[in-house]
Amino acid sequence: MIPKPVIAIIGTTGVGKTKLSLELAARFKTEIINVDAMQMYKGFDILTNKATLEERKAAPHHLIDFVEVDSEYQVQDFEKDALFKIEGLHSQGKIPILVGGTHYYIQSLLWKASLINLKAEKYCKDEAESLLKKEKMEALLKQWEELSNKDLFEELEKVDPKMAEHWHVNDRRKVIRSLTVFHETGKPQSEWILERAKTPGEGKELRFNTIFLWLYANKAQLDTRLDTRVDRMVEQGLFEELKQFQNLSNCLPGGEGQYDRGLKQAIGFRAFDAYFCALRDELDPITVEKLKKEGLEVMKQQTRKYAKKQVGWIRNQLLPLYFNTPHFPSDTASSPTTSPLAKLYLLDATDLDAWSSQVQEKAVALVDEILKTRRGPDPTSLSSVAAEYLKPPSKLKTEPVIATWFKKLCEECSRRIDRKTKKIVDPVIVNGERAWEEHLKSKGHRSQVHFNRHKALAIIKQQPDLVNTPIDTSLPSPAGSSSSDQGITDPNQLEPSIQQASQ
Ligand SMILES: [Zn+2]
């Protein structure tokens, strides 16, 4: 039996995936399955960038706008629901179009067992044992709910010190995920990652004949587009949605100030905390307006950062898997009929004026050709960007990234008292070389260094014999020293999976 086809449109936020999906759905008379985790939640259409109702009328959309916001929908739920939808469309002779930027959802859907399978039966002898384990896990999860971030982290340090090197102590969701992997599978997550790093693709069979269309845009142009999009969201009523979110916030999963679960992970919610606090406290209008502007700036930054992460995921996770998967041939060789095949094309969506020739027409022609002939042109032949990004790796990475994980404490930022909460801030710990470099360059760190120097000088001037006294830094918290600025918790990091960890 020939495996059935699917089309997967991938790429960063704001690159035009929705547009292309609508065009392909019209051309191939088919339907769309959403693969954007935040768009699965009900409401908040502007903030989550859903296709408009009109667009959704033009082509039927599935798995969009259907999860209650006070619940949590996860990759396993998605996998199950999406497989059901795909089967339904296939039975009508339609080619499902998967579209969305939550790439690890795409990956877990299209490749069998590409994420760690936490189903208890895999690791248990029989049903009785798996029931027992389920109860044990439920008890553990309850127990963990009561623990502080620090205590949870210490648990992880005991069972999987390598993962503890990787996560920040406040990255509660990931710490819990790592603990869960250990207790479910009886093996530390870091060991899973090591194993997988040695054999990417191995044992991970594709489920369908898959045509990947990677919409790519040059970073500078994309960043400008993303900024403009945030401004447009404001015009469309972003603040109405943010207000609605503030009213709901207490009923959503995750405690106050936590943005790592469910809908709360969507870009934008966290950015306006200070603004809504100021509104509530009835601060003067000038301050309120200033905080609103700052919130928008943060939202733009987070969006750009998220886009960068998405490209990183495609390059570091999806492409290695793809290169280890059988492809539709590019030459006249005939393709095997029984095992599912893939082909991945990069389409350059940098220049929106050239959309129809560079993206739309090319996409239609490529899909058409593969469906008809089971062959497609060499993906690197399409453009110079494609040639650059789609070169198969000359040899597989054998040195896993895991070896480079380490933690670094920033002395400068770790001795101050938060202006808002009046509490001593947690030590600022940064994960990894790159995050450390970014931290040193960050506005938060630089203004803290400046402040520390200033303060020290002031003390020396007053009491010259106290040079060695530790500095009391009970004054302003530096601008922009949010946790994301320190490279620690990104509310929009939507990848709790092992694949993320092995990046
Ligand atoms: Zn610092």
Residues whose N, C-alpha, C, O or C-beta is under 5 A from the ligand:
A	BS01	ZN	C410 E412 C413 H445
